[in-house]
Amino acid sequence: MRPALRRRQLEAMMRALRHRGPDDEGLALWDAAGRVIRDERPGAAGLVHTRLSVIDLSSAGHQPMPSADENLWITFNGEIYNFEEQRRDLAARGRLFRSRTDTETILNLYEEHGLDGALARMNGMFAFAIWDHRRRTLAIARDRVGKKPLYYTLQPDGTLLFASEIKALLASGCVDASSLDEAAILQFWTYGYVMGERTFFRDIRRLPPGHCAEWSDGKLSTRAYWDCPFGQGGWADRSLDSLADELEALLDDAIRLRLTADVPVGLFLSGGIDSSLVAAMAHRVAGPGLQSFTIAFTEESHDESKHAAAVARHLGMGNRVLTVAEHMQDHFQSIARHFDEPFGDSSAIPTFFVSALARRHVTVALTGDGGDELFAGYQTHIEALRLWGSAQQRRTLRRPRGARERLFDLRARLVAPAQRMLFWERISTQRQRQRIFSDDFLRDVRQVDAFSERRQWNRSALDGDLLSQVQYLNVKTYLPDDILVKVDRMSMAHALETRSPLLDFRVVEFAARLPAHAKIDEAGRGKSLLRHLLARHIPRELFERPKQGFAVPWASWCRDEYARELARRWETLCGTVFRPGSSASLFPVSGTGSERMQWNALATLACQTSRQS
C-alpha cells in the first residue's frame, strides 16, 4: 500500500464530528508495516472516533478499540442492543473481555464468526469499520434499516475515506466539493430528498442500509446482507388479536433492550399512535421515572402537545414541553446546514428543538419512528389504493373531489403500472421544475436517470400487492433517506442518541407479512393493528383522531419580510442551474407558494451546494 493519509487530515475529520461524540476522542495511524505513526509522516491506514458514552462510561470504551492481540481495530457508531446475550455466548466459547461495551462484543463476534456471521447475530443500529492489520483489509457495515449513516469516497488512487457525516469527508480536503451529481439535484427537487447511494457530491456515496463492504488493495466490494420484501403473505386468516399478541411480545423485548444504558433514558411523545404506544410499553417496563419530551406550536392547527400531555397524564409520566414559534427563524438555516447537503423535510425544525430539550435531561431517547412505513400510516397509502387498488378498495376509499383533483386522478390512473411508483409521492410537477431550473441545466440532465433507485426497489416488490409495493418503496427510500437522516442529524447535533423500537429488524420482518386488514381497516384508516394494540394500554379517546403528522406551520412563518429576504437571496444563486426570476415562482407576492419547495430553496441557500452563476 502506498502511504496516503496524514495525521492532520484525520484530526480535521475528527474535529468535524465532535458534536456527535463530545465525551472522548481517539486517533490511530499506521504505516504499511502496521507500526504506529505519531508525527506528520503519511500513513497507510488510520481510524478516528468521537465518543458519546452510553454503555460502560469508563476509559475501557475508548475507540478506536483493538482486539486482544491488536490485529483488529474498530471504530463504531451506534448500539448493539443484544450485546449482553452475544457476550455470554462468546464468553462460553472462551472469549475474554476487558470492558462491558458492545464495541468489544462486535470485535469478538467478527473474530469468532467473520463479517457475515457477526452481522447475522447483531440486533442494533450501527455503522462500523474494522481494520485487519494482517490481511490489510477494511470491513465496513451499516445496520439493516439504516438508522446510522455511513458515507465514503473512493479516491482515484484507491484510498478509501469514510465517516458518519459528509462534513468530515469535506474536511479531509480530498473531495472536490464543486463536482455535483445532477441526478441527485433532480431527485431532491422532485421528491425532497436524495436516494440510495447518491449524495449531492459526485465523489461521495452512502453505503446503503443492510449492506456491508470490504476494501482491499484499493478496491471496494459492496454487497447486501439483509432485505425484507413486503407482501410475503401467509397470514390472511389471522385475527387482529392474534397478530397483536405477537407484536406486543416483539415490542416488549425491543423496548426492554433499548432501555439498556448507563445514562438517563427518556422518550419523544407527540401524542400520536406510534409514540404513544412506545411510551405506554416503555412505561410498563421502566416505571414512573421515565420522562417524555414534546414540541408545541403556537398555531393550534399544528399543535398536538395537548394530546401528548393527556397520554402522559394517563400513564403517570413526566412530560416536558417546548414551544417552537416564528421568532426562532434565526435557527432555520443553521438547522438546514447540519445536513451538509440540501435536505427537503422541514420537520427537521421541531426534531432539532425536541432533541435540544431532551438532551438537557437525558442522553438517550426512544422514538416512534417506523410506525407509518411498517403499518401503513401515511395518507399516500390510502391514496394509492383509492387510485389503483381493487374495485372494492376504490369504492370504499372514494371521497368528494374538486375538479382539479379529479383531473389529477384521471392522469394518475392512466400511468402504466411499472411507472406508478416513479410518479407517486412527488413534491413537484415537471412544469414546476421547468420554472425553477435553467434551460441549460434541463438540457444537461435530459439523459440523467434520476429515478434508478425507485425503479430498482419497485422491481423488487412487483410480486406483492399494491399496498405492499408502496410500503416496501417507503422502507427502501423515504424511511432511510428522509426520516432517519432527519432524526440522526438533528439528535446528534445535540449529542442525543435516539432509539426506535418499531424499527427492530424483527418487527420489520413481522410487519412485512401482515395481511391488508391488519394495516388498513374497513373505514379506510391506516395502522389498524397498532390501533388495536394501543387500545390495550390507553383509552381510544386519547388517540383516535385524524392524523396530523409532524408538520410545521411553514405558511405562517414564511411570509412578509422573511419570504422577501429568501427570494432576494435565491436570485443570487440563479444562472447555470436555476432560472433567473424563479424566486417569483417559489415566493409569490400573493399567495403562499409551495411549502415544500420553499423549504427546498432555504435548504439549498443554507448549504450553498449549488453551482454559482
N, C-alpha and C positions, 0 to 999 in steps of 0.2 A: 504493500500500500504506500502511496505517495503522501507524505505529511501535508496536511492542508488546513488544519484547524489551529487557531491561535487562542491563547487564554483570554485575550481582551474581547474576542468575538463571543466566546461563551459567557463571559461576565456581562456583556451588553445584553445578551438574550436573557440571562438570569434576572437582570435588573428590570427588564420589560415585564416580567411575570411576578414581581414581588407582591402585587395586590392579591394574587391567588394563594400565596403561601407566606404570610408575614412572620411565622414563628421560627423558621430556621431556613438555612440555605446551604447548598453544597455544590462543589465542582470537582470533577476528576478528569484529568487529561493524561493520555498515554502516548508513547511513541510506538513505532511499528513492532518493537520487541516486547511491548507490554510494560515498559518502565514508566513510572510516574514522571510527568513534566511539571515543574513548578515555576519556570520562567517563561519568557516570550518565544521560546523555540516552537515552531509548528509541530502539532501532534497528529497522530493518525486516527485517534478515536477519543471522544470526550463525552461526558454526561454532566448535566447540571440539574438542580432541583430546588424549588422553593416549597417549603412545607407548611401546610395547615395541619396542626397536630390535633387529631381526633381520637385515635386509638394508641395507647401507650405513649404518653406525653414525654417520656424520658428521652435522653440523648440516644438511646438504643434504636430509636426510629429514624435516625439521621440518614438522609439519602444524598447522593447515590449510595446504595447499600450493596456490599459484596456478599457472595456466598462464603461458606466456611473456609474454603480453600482459595478464595479471592480470584477464582477463574471467571465467575459470572458476576456481573454488576447490573443493578436495576435502578431505573427511575420510574416512579409510578404515581399516577394521579387518580384518585377515586377511593372506593371502598369495596372490599370483598366481604359481603355480608355473612357468608357461611365459612369464614376463615377458621373459626374455632373447631367446627366439625372436621374440616380438612386437616387442621393442625393435629387433632387427636389421631387421625388415620396415619398421618405421616410419622408421628412420634412412635406409633405401634410398629412402623416399618424400620425404626432405628434412626430416624432423622432427629438431629439436635437443633435446638432453638436458643438464640441469645436474647430475644426480645418477645414481646406479646403482640407484635404488629402483624397486620395482614400482608404487608410488603414482604416480610421474610417468608410467609407462607407461599406466596407466588413463586419466589426463588426455589423453594424446596419442591413445589409441585412441578416446576419446569425441569429440575434435575431428575426427579423421580419418574415423570410421565412424558416428558417432552412438551413441545408447544401445544399441539392439538389435544393431548391428554390433559394438560393443565387447564386449557380453555373450557373443555367439556365439564370440568369439575368446579368451575368458578361461577358463583352467583353474585353478581355485583354490577357496579358501574365503574368503568376503568378505561384508562389509556396507559399503556406501559411500554417500556423498551428494555430489553435485556441484551447486554453486550457479552459475547463469549470470546475471551482472550485467545483460547487455544484454536478455536475454529475460525477466528476472525470473521464472525458473523454477528449481525444485529437482528433481533426479532422484535417486531412491534405489533401491537394488537389493540383493538377497540371493542368495547362491550357490545352485546348483541343488538341493543335497541339504539344506541348512540347517545347515551347520557353525557359521556365525557368526550371532548373533542381531541382530534389528533391531526395536525396539519404538517405537511412536509414539502420539501423541494429537493429534487434530484438534479444536481449540477451537471454540466456537460462533461466534467472530468470524473463523474461517478460519485462525488461527495454527496452524502445524504444528510440533510438537516431536518429536524422535526421539532415540534413544540405544541403546546396546548392552545396557543393563540397566534394569529397571523403576526401580531406586533413583534413577537420575539424573532420570527424569521426575517422581518424587515430590519430589525435592529442588528442582525448579523452582518449586514452590508453585502450579502451575497445574492440579493434578489433585485431584479430590475422592476421597481415599483411603477414605472411608466408603461410597462408592457401589459396591456389589459386583455381579458378574454371577452370578445364581443358577444359570444353566446351567453355568457354569464350576465352581461349588461341587459341583453334582451330578455332573459329569463326573469331578472329582477323586476323589470318594468311590466312584465306580463303577469307574473304570479306574486310578486312581492318578496321573493327570496330566491337564492341560488341553490341549485340542487346537486345532489350526488357528490362527485369528486371535485366539482368546479369551485373556484373562488373568482373574485374579480381580477385576481392577478394570474396571468398566464402561467407563471413559473411556480405557483403554489397550488397544491392539491390537498384534498382531505382524504384520509383513509375512511372508507365507508363503514357504517355500523356493521357489526357481525363479521368483520374482516380482520385478517392478520397479514403480515408481510415479513419477508426475510431479505436482508441485504447482505450481499457477499461480493467482494471483488468489483465493486462499482455498479452492480446490477441489483435491481429491486424486483422481487417476485411477490405479487399480491394474490390472495385467494379468500373466498368466503368460507367461514367455518360454521355459519348458522343462518337459517332462513325459516320463515314461518308463514307460508301462503295461507290466506283466509279461504273460507268456503270448503273446508275439508269434509264437512258433513258428518253424518253418523249419529246425531243426537236429536233428530227431528221429533221423536216421541217422548223426550224427557220433559218433565214438568218444570215450571219455574222454581218450585220448592226444592226439587232435587238438584237443579243447577245452582240455586242459591246456597244450598248446604255445601256443595263442593267449592264454590267460590269463596264462601266465608272461611272455610278451613285454609285455603290457599292464602287469603289475605291476612288471616290471623298470623300465619307463620311469616309472611313477607313483612308485616309490620313489626312483629317481635324482633326479627333480625335487624330491621332498620332503626330500632330504638337502642341498639348496642353502641355505646360511645362512652368515652371518659371525659366528656364535656357536656354542658347542658343541651337538651334537645327540645324543640318546640314544633309548631306546625303552622302553615298558612291556612287560613279559613276564610273563604269567600261567602259561605252560606249556600253554595250550590251543592249539587248531589255528590260530586266526586270528593271535594274537600271535606264535606260533612260526614261522608262515610269513613274516610280515613281518620277524621277527628274522633268519631264515635268509637271506632275499633281500637285506635291507639289509646284513647282514654281508658278503655276497659283493661288494657294491658299495663299502662304506665301509672294510672291513678290520677288523683287530683292535682298533682304538681305540674302537669303538662300545660304549657301556655300556648295560646293561639294568637296570630297576628293578622290584621285585616286592614285593607285600604278602603277609605271612604272618598266620595266625591261630593262637592257642593251641589252639583247638578243631580237632582233626585232621580231623573230618568236613567242614570248610570250607576247609582249608588245602591249597593247590596249590603252595606255594613249592618243595617238593622236586622237582616236575615241571619248574618253571621253571629251577631250578638245574641239572637234568640236561640240558635243552636248551642252556643257556648253556655248560656244560662241553663238550658235544659240538661247539659252534660255536667254542669258544675265546674266548668273550665274557665280559667282566666282568659280575657280577650283584650288585647291592646290594639288601638285603632289610630291610624294616621290619615289625615285628610289631605288629598292631593288636589290642588287648585291652580287656577290660571297664573297666580303670582310666581309659580315655580317654573315658568317658561325659561328662565335663565339656565336651567339644568338640562333642557331638552337636547341641545346639541352635544353636550359632554356625554349624555347617555348614549346618543347615536354613535359617538366616536369610539365607545368601548368595543364595538363590533369590528373595527378595523376595515370594514368594507360596508357599503350601503346595505342596510337591513330594514325591511319594509313592514315591521309589525310594531305599531305604536303602543301596544300593551306592554312593551318594554318599559314604559314610563312607570306605571304602577308596580311592575315587578321589581324595578330598581328601588323604589321607595319602600315597598314592603320588606325587601331584603335588608335595607338600611335599618328599618325599625326592628326587625327580628335580631339582627346582629348585635344590637345594644344589650340583648338579654340572653341569647343562645348562640351556639356555634353551628348547630345542625338544625334544619327544619324539614319536616315531612311535607310533601305536596300531593295534590290530586291529579297531577299530570298523567295523561294517557287515557282517562275515562272516556272522553269524547271519541277518540280514534278507535279504541278497542270495542266499545259498546254502542256505537252509532248514536252519538250525541249531537252531531252538527246538523244544522238546518240543510246543509248541502246534501246530506244523506237522504233526507226526506225528499228534497227537490229532484234528486237523480231518479228516485223511484217514481215520483209523480210524472216525470217526463218519459222515462224509458222502461219503467217496470212492467209487470204483468197488467192485464186489463183490470183485474180486481184491485191491484195497488193503485193504478191511476184513478179509478173511481173513488176509492177510499180517501185518497190524499188530495182530491180535487178541491180547489178553493177559488173564490172570486178573484178575477184578474182584470186589470185595466187593459186598454188597447195596446199599449206599448209592451206590457208583459206578455200578452197573447202572441204578439209578433215574435218576441224572443222565444217563446215556447215552440212556435211553429218552426223557426230556424233550427232550434236545438234538436227537435225530433227528426229533422232531415239529415243530421250529422251521421255519417256512417259509424257503425258500432266500434270499429277499430280506432276511430278518431275521437270518440266521446271523451275519453279521459285527458286528451290533449286540450280539448275545447273547455272542459269543465274547470271551475274554480279560478278562472282568470279574473284579475282585478282591473284589466283594461282591455279595450277592444283594439282592433287593428287601426281603426280611424283615430282613436285617442293617441296611439303610439305615433302615428303619422304627424300629428300635431306637435309632438314633443321632439322627435328625432329629426335631425337634418337629413336632407336628401342624400348627401354623401354617405352618411352612416348607414342609412337604409339600403343604399346600393351595395355597400361593403358587406353587409350581413345577409344579403339575399340568399346566399348559398350556405349560410351557417345553420347547423341543426341545433337549435336551442332547446329541443324537446326530446332529445335522445333518452334522457333519464326517465321521463314519464313514459315514453314509448317502451322502454325496456321493462319497467315494472308492470305496465299494463299487459304486456305479452305474457308475463309470468302468472297473471291472475285470470286469464280468459276462461279457464275451465270452471271458475267459480260463478256463483250467481252475481247479479248486478251489484247488490249492496256489498258483497264481499270484495268485489273488484275495487269499488270506491274506497272501502276501508283499507285494503292492502296498499293501495296507492298512497293513502294518507300516512300509513305506518312507514312507508319507504321514502316519502318525500316530505310532506308537511310536518310530521312529528319530529324527525331528526334534524331537518334543515331549517325549520322555523321555531317551533315550540321549544325544543330542547336547547337550541342555540340561544334563544332569548333567556331562558331560565339559567343556563350555565353562566353566561356573561354577566347578567345583572346580579346574580347572587355572589359570584366570585369577585365582582367589583368591590364587594364588602367583605371578602373572605368568609362567606357563609356557605356551608355545604348543604345542598338540598338533596333529599332522597325521595324517590317516587315508588311507593309500594305497588301501585297499579301497573307499573312497568317492570315488575319482577318477571323474568322471562317465562316462568311457569304460568303466570296469569295471562301473558300474551298468548302462549300456546293453547291455553284453555279458551280464551276469547275467540281464537281463530276457528274453533269448531262449533261455535254457538249457532243454533238454528235461528231463523228470521224472527220468530215470535219472542225470542229472548232479547232481541235488540230493539225492534220497533213494534209497539202494541197496536191493537185494532183501532185505537183513536189517533194513530199516527204520531205517537210520542216516542222519542228515542230513549235509549238506556233503560229498557223495560226491566232487565234483570237487576241492574243497580238500584232502581227504584224499589223493587221487591225486597231486596236485601236491606236497604237503608231503613225501610219501614219496620224492620225488626228491632231497630236501635233508637229511632226517634219518630215522633208523630208525623204523619204525612203532611199535616198543615204547615210544618216547618220547611218543607222543601218542594211541595207540589205547586209550581207556578211557572209561567213562561220563562224560557231560558234567556239570560241576558248576556252571558259571556263576560270576558274581562276587557271590555272595550273602554276607551277613554272618550270624554266629551270634546272631541277634537274640533267640531264645528264651532263651538262657543269659545274655544281657545285660539283658533287660527282665524282671526278677523282683525279689522281695523289696522292699526299701525304695525302689529306683528306680521300680519299677512302681507302688507305692503313692503315691509323690510325683507321678508323672504323672497318676494317677487323681484325686488331690486337686486338682491344678491344672486338670484337664479340667472338673471340676464348676463351676469359676468361670466357664467360658465358656457353660455351659448356660442356656437361656432361649429367646430368639427363634428361633435357628437349631437348636441342639442340644437334645435331650431331657434334662431333669433326670434324673439317675440313670443316664445312658447309659455312665458310666465302668465300671459293673458288667459291661456287655457287652464293652467294649473291653479292660478289665483285670480279668478274673475272678479271684476269690480263689483258686479251684482251677483248675488247668489253665493253659495258656499264652496262650489267645486267638489272634486272627488277627495274625500278624506284620505283614502289610501294613497292616492297619487301625490297629495301634498306632503304626507309623511315621507314618501319615497324621495321627494325633492329635498326635504330637510335633511334626510339621512345622507343623500348624495353631497349636499353642501357641507355637512359636518365632516365627512370622511375625506373629501377632496380627492376622490379617486378617478374622477372623470378627466378626460383629456381637455386641456385648456385650448381655447380658440387662438 
